[in-house]
Amino acid sequence: MSDGNARREIAGGRFALFRPEFLVFLPALALALLWYGPGGLALASACALPTVYLSTRQPTQKTPAIELPRDGVTDLPLRAAAIAALDAAFAAAPNTGRTTACLVAGIDEADDLVRKFGEGALTQALQRTAERLSAALRGADLVVRLDGARFGVALAPVRRADLESVIQLAARLQSAAEAPLSIDAATVYLRISVGFCLANRSPGPSGVAILSAAESAMDEAQRCGPGAIRAFSAEVQAAIAARALLQDEVEDALEDGMILPYFQPQLSNDTGAVSGFEALARWMHPKRGLLPPSEFLHAIETAGLSSRLSEVVLFHSFSALKAWDRAGLKVPAVAVNFSREELRNPKLPEKLKWELDRFDLEPERLVVEVLESVVAESANDVIVRNIAALAQLGCGIDLDDFGTGHASIASIRRFDVDRIKIDRSFVTRVDTDKGQQEMVAAILSMAERLGLATLAEGVETIGEHAMLAQLGCSHVQGFGIARPMPFEGTIGWLERHRTKLQATPSVGRRTG
């Protein structure tokens, strides 16, 4: 003890002699001296001294709890709270034998929600999702708001948190958060993707490391989604790193001819003949092999090369049409996907007309595929004008992924759609699932009333193909017919299909 502290202690002791706690002992001390002499006084003083000492101590001041900042929209704690909780779980694990996990749940296509209903709709969706996630968890689990339309969950330490149990938890969170939501008198169905990381798979024993890993798994889930669940692993980490490297290679790949369209045939159910091909971009990577669009489209968009990719796909698609014509093979049209960004280009109709003239092709040889989510938003007048101009030019308009974007009948009419493509989620097991059959039948009935052709995508079995033909679907496409193939493989496939068609009866409906 320092001299200053010692003096303060002594001064405090002197002052305590005059405190009420000590004065109550004076009569007892006097009687002890009178009755028992100096020995009794010493005994009574020993009893009184603890009270004197305690009275000199200053009361201990409690450290006020630090109030962490909270999100202004959901009133949830923020990222720092999750990191602190996970750090504490890691620190306690050696002593308790308990483990933890971190989950990240996000609203898929939040930007679309804003475009359709405004910022207020996203605010309402965030608030309700926060409430639903919190209600689906234990009281000790922590839900926080992360960046954008994402939420983090720090799982309170448990005896067992393995892959199976956390996947079940993720599915429970999805189910709770995806319940219908009423916005502006409209029923909205949110799709929720979830990424998670187990403590024993974390890149490091810290809250920052495990939360970052869960966010990486979430990125992977939304890339594969909507509504996907992904766990962080070494493979996921490697895939993310590999995609990051593609960013530096994508421009050279486009210019060097490594990114080209593959062609998947579409068949008429009435005649069995080829009604067209869909052009699907593929990257023949020198080290990683054939890459689907999901692996590199983000890199294309980030590099601002969407228009250039469209030019490459159109050039090779039109070249393929001319080559099939020269070979005497009848391919009525090629379908090409156009993104929302491309459809916003006011010069798109003029550009496509120039390309068609350049190859001496009639406009009906090109089918423009538009996602249903683009049609559903229908607020962008440039997109409306562009699609109308392409339809007036004579191009076919396909509404892709029908059933996933909540497009209204009025929107379908407004965009001059010629054909709807029934999403593969409705096609799977349509030959064995009564519910799937009823859903497809309802879509086909609506299309017939509107005078629209139909194409079922994702057909993988002969049974699915046969059932779709019986239900009245106009066209089919999928692995059950043929996988996407490079142009070099199309001529041989077309010749084999023509031979098979001449030798066997059609699968299609009876007409008349």
PyMOL commands that set and color helices and strands:
alter all, ss='L'
color gray80, all
select helices_A, chain A and resi 3-16+20-23+26-56+79-96+110-117+119-135+163-177+199-201+207-224+234-255+293-302+306-326+340-343+348-358+363-365+372-377+381-393+409-414+424-427+434-450+462-471+487-503
alter helices_A, ss='H'
color red, helices_A
select strands_A, chain A and resi 101-107+142-145+150-154+181-183+186-188+192-198+229-231+259-268+274-285+289-291+334-337+366-371+396-402+419-422+453-457+475-477
alter strands_A, ss='S'
color yellow, strands_A
deselect
rebuild
show_as cartoon
